[in-house]
Amino acid sequence: MRSMLADDSKVTALRERLSAHLRTAMKARDAARSDALRALLARLDQATAVPLTNEHAPVFGRSGEVPRRSMTWTEAQALVQDEINEKRRAIATYKDLKVAAEVERLEHQLDFMRRYRED
């Protein structure tokens, strides 16, 4: 059985890898890769957000910041797979609409996203 610490370090490493690749894609002005990486990072960030309650609301003199929810490696990989599945559905829709340029752009993103999924 894996420890939670091992999962946390793998998720942290994934985030760092995504961020580093995003910087590289932005410097290369590769919009498709940048979009794919932003989507994956956003999906991970949204999943670790803590619901806002009155306890967490900012009050004068106190911060409204709270620690983010931890995520297991399995959860992170499921989120990556969800994003991949969304791209596949979008590709199918654009193929039906015969929008070749959008299909090509999304397929490029899909190929890139698959690198972050462990089977």
WOHU-V641273 format. One line per field, one symbol per residue. ss: DSSP state (H for helix, E for strand, - for the rest). phi: phi as a letter, one per 40 degrees, with the letter a starting at -180 (. if undefined). psi: psi as a letter, one per 20 degrees, with the letter a starting at -180 (. if undefined). A space follows every 10 residues. Layout:
ss = ???
phi = ???
psi = ???
This chain:
ss = ---HHHHHHH HHHHHHHHHH HHHHHHH--- HHHHHHHHHH HHHHHHH--- ---HHH--E- -E-------- --HHHHHHHH HHHHHHHHHH HHHHHH---H HHHHHHHHHH HHHHHH---
phi = .ccccccccc ccccdccccc ccdcccccfc cccdcccccc cccccccccc dcbcccccbd gbcccbcccc bccccccccc cdcccccccc cccccccfbc cccccccccc dccccbbbc
psi = pqqhgggghg gghgghgggg hggghghikn hggggggggg ggggghhjqp pprhhippqp iqqjpqqqqq prhggghhgg hghghggggg ggghghilnh ghggghhggg gghhijpp.
